[in-house]
Amino acid sequence: MKKLFLAITIVLCAGITAAKDVQPAFEPVSTKTIVPASKAEVLRVDLNGADDIYLVADYAKDSYDSDQAVWAEPMLYDADGNAVRLTTLKPVSAKTGWGTMLIDKDHSGKPLTIAKEKFQFGIYAHAPSIIHYKLDGKYKRLETKVGLNNTSERGTVTFQIQNKPANFPNENDYTKNYKSNKPAPAQVPDAANTEFQFNPVAAKTLIDRGIEEVLFIRRLTYNSDHVYVEYLNSAWMPGGGICALNLKTGKVREIVPELTQQGVVGWFDLSFDAKKIVFDFKKSKDEGYKIYEVNVDGTGLRQVTFPVPDEAELVKKYRIIYHSGTDDMDPCYLPDGGIAFVSTRCQYSVLCHAGDAFTVKNLYRINSDGTGLKQLTVSPLSEATPTMLHDGRILYHRWEYVDKAAGNCKALWSMNPDGSGTAEVYGNTIAFPETKIQARAIPGEHDKIVMLGASHWINNAVGTVIIVDTSKPIRSEASMKYVTDDVAAFAHDGFHFKDQNGKWYHNRDGKPGRLFRNPYPLSINLFLASMKPAGMKWSDPRGYGLVLLDESGRDTELLKDSSVSLWQPYPVVSRPVPPQRTKTAIDPELASKGLARCVVTDVYAGMDNVKRGDVKYIRILEQLPRPWAARRKHGGDEYGMSYSSVGNGSLSVKVQHGIVPVEEDGSAHFLVPSGKAIYFQALDKNFCAIQTERTYVNYNAGETRSCVGCHETPDMTPPRSTSAPKSMLRAASIPTAQPTQTEAKLVFDYDRQIQPILDRHCVSCHQGKEAAQKAKAENNSRMSQLDLRGIPHGTFSTSYNSLIKLSNERQLLGNRHERDENNASNQIRYIPPNKTGALTSPLAAMLLGWEGTKLDDSKINDYTTKLSTEHADLKFADKLSEAEKLTVINWLDINCQFHPSYWGKKNAKYQAEADYRPALTFEEASSKTVPTKLQTNPPTKADVVKK
């Protein structure tokens, strides 16, 4: 996931100064201030055999915004003229103002590029940054090119090469002038004082359909950088409001001018009888959006939602550059008169944001009188734009990643208005477009919806209009029909436009073509939408007007306002009230215990090539959201995209609720906790995961839910049977502990669970390079360079880092590539049974003695055989206890998580502090608030991991 350049947590110190006791071996060289348009500048320095060099990129004393410094093709030359790439050396240290130092690529994984000139290799280190290399007097000269990466829009950087130890500027100094976006444009004029460009021909098309008025929003274009942060980091640009266009006269009236001219309206909905409007409104820069309702004629304005009682304390405690506490947004009328909306009241942080400033929105509902507030979902990531389906379900956008890439699983889901029956509607394995949002049911079409397709970032949910046929496979791109087939989102960032020759090309600023938002279906072949024409940037404050779209994507302008953009066209016509879905049957006893009932009809349905009888258990897991309370102001815990990563390739904490049995007929009947992000694994007799569910389900308290099989889609039908599932002939199973484990509920803690096993069985032979060299000199062939000692290193440990490195090269820890959450836009595909986790791990095969571990790669199979042969005399399968074996299996199956929770400090530099990698119970790890012992009774030294 791409990052906006936010406040960071590495504490730096002011001015780049040198220690007085170090004498330079060469004269430093530097550049003047470099800006984005600057071509690559050459820096050469005579090293004179210096022992050290420091590559310094300074923020030019304005702000570190977009200071994406590049050291392109740095080459060292020795006295004989031999050349060595500097990037082949390992730096002693590398500190950066944002993100981490990268080699040969930028933060989006693309080649380093300065002013459109691409470079084969180099260093990317966002300023302010200092990179220290130890040269030991071997080199005479260094040459490199420097500049700002092509993705930099506003950066200013100076570069310097010196051999003096250098310090970082103070964080407050380089962030104080930071502005997330450009200053707000001038005040938006009132609609009464605006000359609109109105097309009566387009209006007649609507009048002929019985539409006399169209509601819309006047608002300067948001300029936030991600689709889910419009409410967070768009510049404060008040003005505009909700308006109504009279299609017969072309006149525009403001619905609530006394309110909306002072703030911003983001989204609204019209009641089914077309008499009332519910909308979200932000009245000042430092206050959150709240839900309001008004009559269509402008009377009866009232506020529906209000700040939480401790709102001021929340803002003070959790604000990071920008954050307004509680935001209630995207309201939608429900058939029973209630209102659904999304809100930050859940107080969760986005998992894949190193700045830890992006918040999560979950789905809520409230009665129209402001009573009965209820959280409908518990999702670790954001949801948005709820609307109603014809059958009375809520259709909404949901972002998630359970062992999937972080950026591209933003699909469409549905639920009943009481929060029960959550189900995928479309796209849970569709990688592009990454974002499927602003979806609506098409009138007269039972199975068709229209949605907006957008990328993940460098836009705020503008893109292309797509029809989805949900009667077709809901995980197939073939189910999509592009209405606007000249624009698409085939990448993690920006847009794709089709040229005159029919070829697609990637673009970030949006100028080359049309862009859309808020598609509203009038029929299968006619839509209202907001549109920006070619020639303007996607973020142009006044670029969007209202258009009609036909089924071929041809647009006809309806209304344009040269002073401001126009959004969310919505016809003022009554609609049929969807049926009020029968309230879910609730078991009051289960509800009182916070439990729900789950029935699996046949776990084998959907699992090809798995023999009946192979699945013995279901393992119940939970993906935990990261609470605001887990935010940290200390530095050093960043890893990849995450501020507090819990493992390599794993951004989210998982905990385990236990296992339940599967009957011979493949059925299971068991209880699960409600209000959690729950997912399952199907286990074999050895408790190895045959299949992992890579999505989660929220269960309502007291709800009963049934599913057909493993990795089913909602359109699957259960196999015909003349008898009831065997599991239904008994009471529901309660999750229990796995054999050799004393508790059903488990946290996963590498330091305390996996490392002791390595210490007992592996460390004697695996102590690193120096020990191996010494052993070789003593003719000891057993000692290996692989270092499996539990020495804390960075945010993890030496052994963990060593195993992960081998896994990347040889898949030692099993198939983790497609379960890498730290990858922004890895392809999402269905992974067949037996293709992930312990069953695919050469390490497991070696330690546990399995003969059946086979991967779809001959080299990996050869590697497994080699490992097993080299260690055959050690008989690990006999030496490891059953408890140790199960611990290793469990750890591999949950994707090799390192830390047990989001709490406490993680970087090795904090070892002396009391809250360093604390030992936590299941309840503490799962808590939404800081565990008590970390608040008032810091862990004792006995609780802290000792190495």
Order of alpha helices (4+ residues) and beta strands (2+ residues): beta-beta-beta-beta-beta-beta-beta-beta-beta-beta-beta-beta-beta-alpha-beta-alpha-beta-alpha-beta-beta-alpha-beta-beta-beta-beta-alpha-beta-beta-beta-beta-beta-beta-beta-beta-beta-beta-beta-beta-beta-beta-beta-beta-beta-beta-beta-beta-beta-alpha-beta-beta-beta-beta-beta-beta-beta-beta-alpha-alpha-alpha-beta-beta-alpha-alpha-alpha-alpha-alpha-alpha-alpha
